[in-house]
Amino acid sequence: MLELLKSSFYNFIFNNNNFNVEVSISCFLLVITLITSERLLLLKMKALSKTLASLSFIYISFKALQLKQIENLSIESPNLYIFIGLILGAIGDICLLSTLNGFFFHVGAYSFLIGHIAYTYAFYINQFGIDFNYTFISFILCSIWCISAFIFIKKFGKIEPELLFTVIAYLIIISIMTGVAAGTIKTVKQGPIWFIAALLFFFSDGCVAYERFVKSSFTSRLIGLPLYYGAQIIFANSLYYQIESN
């Protein structure tokens, strides 16, 4: 499986004429600017670079769907729900710009939560099905990781009572999303790419959880931000593909 993931990712990046190289590179330059702004506490630069980085993956997804015509946005198409997930991710990014508390944190958290549901549904409804063995194994491994993370946070951090339901729901959904993505690895051409993106998202969320509930740390942002934007850029560029059997 590792060889399949490696070769699929290599072909996706280097042997793909449709991969939006220019905007993807621009996004990562903006992420570097964002990380630098975080380090130097440049709040206006942070807001600008984060907004532009999020708009970058929206632009890529829009151009991909525009190139592939409107049929990719039919109600039965996985691409529609990946696009919705990207939009919700961008909304979540904007909401979490100014604070990790209060109303906007809740809106941002639920935007990402619903976005993960959209991604999960996109993977599930592909016409070539999923491998439930891969899904089950991945879900169990992710669940073990999430339970361990939850215990760690309860011991060394603090989850406010009003956020407990949101956190538990988020852990369940992110585990399901990653599991269903794993189930597409051998059934769909895009499957390995979807799984890599889901895995990057999974670990970036871990960094956010540490930042929010345990300890505010530049290291968590240094690791988490590239993982998150890497995942979204992969999802956005995957829209250039037609859904095909692997």
Steps between C-alpha positions, in 0.01 A plus 500: 500500500783741580642454151158576350469816709851609406458443126153658494621810680804531273287471187245743643766767555752443220319315221178696506457769236194638677664550841478873571868549580506879506215552746608203713851646536349843572291342774804350669689829475203659675513227764868582560398866537222395737738297717748789507219737598400262780856497628544878485145576620416701188122479530404687183747302290372180660140585409590593143724201429256250652206641307693495171632147566144376556375682191778325305354151542152638428634650177663169399178307563292754310733493198501119505121481500480770235736299279301179548166672429189512716433123501761466776261689728209260455341382824645148453857620444766466773657817360204706618550393862877546487435853374255558787761368745756746364258792530418405860871469576561854375211627713649322801838659432351849498301434818809382688710799395449720802429264785503145631205575726141616482241513226734500203689198634171307510409610147846406373499163677160409359603617152788253508279232653242529221783523247634165621152353457494635145838340423385171654187498287705582190721197555207274581284577195767442236355254249775243551431443868737465795703218648343451843805311630722804443229725642459292815874469571562871442199600710616282792855641486374858479255437784778367722705810421201728575414326828865530606501869403176558694644335813819707460300824470285413803813433705730783389255754357143614537185462292223739598169320573321687220756370249504137613229385256667686212838344575362145525296543181805637322717206608240254374449676165872547426558129572213400270621736226851359507364146511270547201782671308717193566222285357541670160874427467455189285165579341538852359785664309480802729477280811867508604505878457181541701644283776827697515303826524271356769801381699664843478173655617478249786840592638454874443185479712710338771725806497198730527365298794834525682511874432145558617464265796849428635756771431535786255816415311668635188623147428142370465428775245831440323401135447125533471465780245702333220318172565161671477569703188672201340183298552275769354726557199495125429120485529464805274733365231329159512196665343685514169456122473195315382397228746654178361551144617845424642 
